[in-house]
Amino acid sequence: GSYGLPFIDASYDYVIVGGGTSGLTLAARLAANSSISVAVVEAGGYYEVLNPLSVIPGFAAIQATGTDPSDTDLIDWGFVTTPQTGAANRKIHYARGKCLGGTSGRHFMVYHRGTAGSYQKWADLVGDDSYTFDNLVPYFEKSCTLTAPNTSERLANATVTYNPNVFDNSLDGPLQISWPNWASPLSTWIELGLAAIGIKPGADFNSGSLSGSTWVSTTINPSGESRDSSETSFLSQAMSKTGITVYATTMAKKIIFKNTNVAGGVQVEQAGISWTLTAKKEVIISAGAFQSPQMLMVSGIGPSATLRSFGIEVISDLAGVGQNLADHVMFGSVFRVQVTTSSRVTNDVAWAAEAVVDYASGTGPLTAGGFGVLGFERLPDAVRANLTSSTQTALATFPSDWPEVEYLALDGVLGYWKNGLGQFIDSYEYGSVAAALVAPLSRGNVTITSTDTNDAPVINPNWLTDPADIEVALAAFKRARQIWANVNITIGDEYLPGPNISTDAQILDFIRNSAVQVWHASATCAMGKAGDPMAVVDSTAKVFGVKNLRVVDASVFPILPPGHPQSNCYMIAEKIADDILSGR
Ligand SMILES: Cc1cc2nc3c(=O)[nH]c(=O)nc-3n(C[C@H](O)[C@H](O)[C@H](O)COP(=O)(O)OP(=O)(O)OC[C@H]3O[C@@H](n4cnc5c(N)ncnc54)[C@H](O)[C@@H]3O)c2cc1C
């Protein structure tokens, strides 16, 4: 592979906008066919160079992930939401990767898959059985290689359970899946707390079911215990083995159409100078859940009233572009604890020095992202019985294996998460049990303020606006407290929000003021059946109403499967690459 020359018009079979999680996966798969020429346009550069600490799992949380608008850095877009009525009117920084690898260059590396029922729903919504879990497993498998946990480095009571049969290492998938060489002591205790309230250990989250708890698998490269992203996996292989062309630090401005509705290329820009990359076969947009709808809208695809209000010629009137935004939020209960957590890095110089030395040999606390055990549950019957009938009816629309709540055992203070450093308060160790809403009913939207992709899109996630989400959030928060009640390492009273926060009104106020997104924005260019007025792409990711244009990233999920979405971003890229290479 090579780097494209700026300012010089060029022509390729496929031009891909966005070198992120899905974009680089798709690009690498297409470029592996030597008769196909592929260019990728990416606004950012190498995260390892721009922010060297981003490669170390133990520092992931402090990489400009905070809700405070000032908490941004060189590999982040610095997006800020509109005031969120469901979250105390806060305008919240929404971390997104601006780098090769995209958001896989700065996320928390949790890797697992959704439930069989969630993919059945996906298949039903798009009218295509190739989206059932059984039919998707080959695409999940193709993207990754699994390394068994290193039991000699992990605590004896941190036993990992997993199913090797849903991985196929003979395929040599570029993305590395492993367990860190450090098991958070806090997580060993929270695992017991989860079990005490009925969330049983020993689950496996890669086989189509999310129920119980497990030490979750991660996209950490076991050789060196560093972050594995679409850039260190797919792109680095493609650069050494294929003819891929990468235009880094280059903004895509607009899709160019020929013969009215046939995508023929992309106008790109660097340093205010623009040029054209022609696509002989297709243009593919992989700019993520906020910027893929933006790219479509500025190019004439979207709700016609919005487009006309900016004087944009309407090429395909698609009401769904930028709508249907699905996302997860979390909030938590925090205690001081009697075990070593990752906060110790800041308050014990000798320990920190040892952690750094250990990391150089691929061991110790910096190999893990400050968490270990995750749990999922459908709220137990006794809790469901107390929900209003309208909330029960709303939850009944989800498939029966779709959990409502995820619990995350987190080292440190989740608190208000204004910035990651806020978890380091004093010389105590802290632990958080976070609850995340993974069957949310609230939906947000994304739109534009101008015809220029240099202007940030308007991001309105609308978290915690549906009444059902509020009821589930209250129930989930109380469950988080029950988990702590069964953990014997706490010091004193609950640190946050504190025992004086006890009525539903007080708890809800704390949730609205402290909720932080899990950064899972998706479904803003939703896949659907032809004729569905809100569908933007068909089940092969082709944009309705135009030719030679696809969207491939988290924006095309018709629903956001429960849990952490990166596996789906790799899967969809593998699947659509297969469609393209097979002429679909
Ligand atoms: C802090 C954080 C933690 C997370 N933790 C996890 C986790 O532990 N596990 C998990 O599964 N998921 C996690 N996620 C979510 C996950 O990372 C994302 O869902 C996923 O990476 C999205 O992939 P994508 O391909 O849709 O978009 P991205 O990876 O964001 O790719 C979009 C790319 O397009 C580029 N781009 C956009 N517009 C333009 C333009 N106009 N011109 C040129 N380039 C452009 C961007 O720079 C970016 O590189 C986390 C996210 C964040 C922010």
The ligand as a Gaussian input file, in Angstrom:
#p B3LYP/6-31G(d) Opt

LIG

0 1
 C      -14.585000       6.242000      24.631000
 C      -15.218000       5.117000      23.845000
 C      -15.202000       3.833000      24.365000
 C      -15.797000       2.787000      23.650000
 N      -15.638000       1.522000      24.129000
 C      -16.068000       0.477000      23.379000
 C      -15.777000      -0.856000      23.785000
 O      -15.097000      -1.082000      24.793000
 N      -16.252000      -1.876000      23.017000
 C      -16.996000      -1.658000      21.894000
 O      -17.441000      -2.614000      21.275000
 N      -17.278000      -0.396000      21.486000
 C      -16.801000       0.668000      22.182000
 N      -17.026000       1.941000      21.746000
 C      -17.840000       2.133000      20.516000
 C      -17.080000       1.727000      19.253000
 O      -15.753000       2.171000      19.337000
 C      -17.762000       2.341000      18.007000
 O      -19.109000       1.902000      17.957000
 C      -17.084000       1.938000      16.703000
 O      -15.696000       2.100000      16.778000
 C      -17.663000       2.757000      15.551000
 O      -17.074000       2.356000      14.339000
 P      -17.468000       3.060000      12.952000
 O      -16.738000       2.349000      11.880000
 O      -18.946000       3.153000      12.871000
 O      -16.964000       4.567000      13.073000
 P      -15.497000       5.129000      13.392000
 O      -14.595000       4.069000      13.855000
 O      -15.689000       6.303000      14.279000
 O      -14.968000       5.590000      11.966000
 C      -15.354000       6.756000      11.284000
 C      -14.126000       7.349000      10.633000
 O      -14.506000       8.318000       9.651000
 C      -13.641000       9.428000       9.737000
 N      -14.368000      10.560000       9.146000
 C      -15.555000      11.066000       9.543000
 N      -15.942000      12.063000       8.734000
 C      -14.979000      12.193000       7.803000
 C      -14.813000      13.056000       6.676000
 N      -15.745000      13.969000       6.346000
 N      -13.690000      12.929000       5.932000
 C      -12.747000      11.994000       6.244000
 N      -12.863000      11.150000       7.296000
 C      -13.969000      11.248000       8.058000
 C      -13.347000       9.537000      11.209000
 O      -12.202000      10.304000      11.478000
 C      -13.212000       8.078000      11.614000
 O      -11.894000       7.617000      11.447000
 C      -16.448000       3.028000      22.415000
 C      -16.448000       4.322000      21.893000
 C      -15.831000       5.353000      22.583000
 C      -15.820000       6.737000      21.991000

